[in-house]
Amino acid sequence: MHRRCYQEMRRQVRTCGNCRRVIEDDQTEIVLETDEELEDDDDIDPFVLPSGANGLARFRRELTRYCDQDRPRRCHREGSYMWDELPYGIDHDIWQRYYDMLENFVTLFTNETMHVHGCVRLPVEPTREIRNVLYRLFIFNTPYSAFNLIRILRFRLFFRRVEGLSNIVIQHLCVLPFPGGPSLYNEDGLWN
């Protein structure tokens, strides 16, 4: 018997690694599978992710679909879902800028809390209901798959009524991984 056969027998492997012959032994056998005994999965490449497995790629596809559907122009206009609650237009370009910032954020700060900062000028008094409509518009314009890439979405928007406005103006919009200070509206709970 080869020396290797003896070593393999002591490790309780059925074949000799040197001569590949089966080792006969009366002891209780422990059979270890080798690569030869496993099913061949030649068509599966371990370095290629299955479709939909990459969250960032899924997010980018959804964001592209939002732009292809012209979602920014359709999200808040006369006849839309929240128009009755807030019957004032919003510049459509703000949503495209938000998409760009959102994509940068999820690429750089995956699994972080996302804080949306900005100043919102309104033609009406910024009541809690009015603020909630704006928060819902941001959520509506955030692809669902983004919520798998961020920890939570928080708002740090400063609302201000300005006389003589006919539309809503969102200024200084930015998306950051930190709050930048305490909330101005303590009654908002998780919305702030």
C-alpha positions in Angstrom: 0.0 0.0 0.0 1.3 3.4 -0.8 2.1 5.7 2.0 -0.5 8.1 0.6 -3.1 5.3 0.7 -2.4 4.8 4.3 -2.7 8.6 5.1 -6.0 8.7 3.1 -7.3 5.7 5.0 -6.5 7.4 8.3 -8.5 10.5 7.1 -11.3 8.1 6.1 -11.4 9.0 2.4 -12.4 6.2 0.0 -9.8 6.7 -2.7 -6.1 7.2 -2.7 -5.1 10.6 -3.9 -1.9 9.2 -5.5 -3.1 6.1 -7.4 -6.9 6.6 -7.3 -7.7 3.1 -6.2 -10.4 2.4 -3.6 -9.2 1.8 -0.1 -10.7 -1.3 1.4 -11.3 -1.0 5.2 -13.6 -2.7 7.6 -14.1 0.4 9.7 -17.3 2.4 9.5 -16.8 4.6 6.5 -17.2 8.3 6.3 -17.6 9.3 2.7 -16.6 12.8 1.6 -17.9 14.1 -1.6 -15.4 15.2 -4.2 -15.8 17.6 -7.1 -16.2 14.6 -9.4 -19.3 13.4 -7.5 -21.1 16.7 -7.5 -23.5 17.6 -10.2 -21.9 19.7 -13.0 -23.2 23.3 -13.1 -21.1 24.4 -16.0 -23.7 26.9 -17.3 -23.8 28.9 -14.1 -21.1 31.5 -13.8 -20.5 32.4 -10.1 -19.2 35.9 -11.1 -22.4 37.0 -12.9 -25.3 38.1 -10.8 -28.7 36.9 -11.8 -31.0 39.5 -13.3 -32.6 41.6 -10.6 -30.0 40.6 -7.9 -28.1 43.9 -8.0 -30.2 46.5 -6.1 -28.4 49.5 -7.6 -28.9 48.2 -11.2 -32.6 47.6 -10.4 -32.9 51.2 -9.0 -31.3 52.7 -12.1 -33.7 50.8 -14.4 -36.6 52.0 -12.4 -35.3 55.6 -12.4 -34.9 55.4 -16.2 -38.4 54.1 -16.5 -39.7 57.1 -14.4 -37.9 59.5 -16.9 -39.2 57.6 -19.9 -42.7 57.8 -18.6 -42.3 61.5 -18.1 -43.3 61.1 -14.5 -42.1 64.5 -13.4 -44.6 66.3 -15.6 -47.4 64.0 -14.6 -46.9 63.8 -10.9 -48.6 67.0 -9.8 -50.9 68.7 -12.3 -54.6 69.6 -12.5 -56.5 66.3 -12.3 -53.8 64.4 -10.5 -54.3 62.5 -7.3 -53.2 65.2 -4.9 -54.2 68.3 -6.9 -57.3 68.8 -4.8 -55.3 69.0 -1.6 -52.6 71.3 -3.1 -53.9 73.0 -6.3 -50.7 74.8 -7.2 -48.1 73.8 -9.8 -44.5 72.8 -9.1 -41.6 73.3 -11.5 -41.1 69.9 -13.3 -37.3 70.4 -13.5 -37.1 70.0 -9.7 -38.0 66.3 -10.0 -35.3 65.7 -12.6 -32.8 67.4 -10.3 -34.1 65.2 -7.4 -33.6 62.1 -9.5 -30.0 63.0 -10.2 -29.3 63.7 -6.5 -31.1 60.5 -5.5 -29.0 58.4 -7.8 -25.8 60.0 -6.5 -26.9 59.5 -2.9 -27.7 55.7 -3.3 -24.4 55.2 -5.1 -22.3 57.0 -2.5 -24.2 56.4 0.7 -25.8 53.0 0.5 -27.7 52.0 3.7 -27.6 55.5 5.2 -30.5 57.7 6.2 -31.3 60.1 3.4 -32.3 63.7 4.4 -34.0 65.9 1.8 -33.1 69.5 2.5 -34.6 72.6 0.8 -36.7 75.7 1.1 -40.3 75.5 -0.1 -42.1 78.7 -0.9 -45.9 78.4 -0.9 -48.8 80.7 -1.9 -50.7 79.4 1.1 -50.1 78.9 4.8 -47.8 75.8 5.4 -50.1 73.7 7.5 -49.3 70.2 8.5 -51.6 68.9 5.7 -49.9 71.0 3.1 -46.5 69.8 4.2 -47.6 66.2 4.1 -48.7 66.6 0.5 -45.2 67.8 -0.4 -43.7 64.9 1.5 -46.0 62.4 -0.3 -44.9 64.0 -3.7 -41.3 63.3 -2.8 -42.1 59.7 -1.9 -44.2 59.3 -5.1 -41.1 60.5 -7.1 -38.7 58.1 -5.2 -38.4 54.7 -7.0 -39.6 51.9 -4.8 -36.2 50.1 -5.1 -34.4 53.1 -3.6 -35.9 52.2 -0.2 -33.9 48.9 -0.3 -30.7 51.0 -0.7 -31.3 53.6 2.0 -32.1 53.2 5.6 -34.9 55.7 5.8 -36.1 58.9 4.1 -36.3 62.0 6.2 -37.3 65.6 5.3 -35.6 68.8 6.3 -37.7 71.2 4.3 -38.3 74.7 5.4 -41.8 75.9 4.4 -42.6 79.5 4.0 -45.6 81.4 2.8 -44.8 84.1 0.2 -47.5 86.6 -0.9 -48.1 86.9 -4.6 -46.9 83.4 -5.6 -49.1 81.4 -8.0 -47.1 78.2 -7.9 -44.9 76.3 -5.4 -41.2 77.1 -5.6 -38.6 74.6 -4.2 -35.2 76.2 -3.7 -31.8 75.0 -2.5 -32.9 71.3 -2.9 -30.2 68.9 -1.8 -30.0 65.3 -0.5 -27.5 64.6 2.3 -26.7 61.8 4.7 -27.1 64.0 7.8 -30.0 66.1 9.2 -28.2 69.4 9.5 -30.1 70.4 12.7 -33.2 69.8 14.7 -36.6 69.7 13.1 -38.7 72.8 13.1 -41.9 70.8 13.3 -41.8 68.5 16.3 -45.4 67.3 15.7 -44.4 65.6 12.4 -42.9 62.6 14.2 -41.3 60.3 11.6 -42.1 62.7 8.7 -39.6 65.2 9.8 
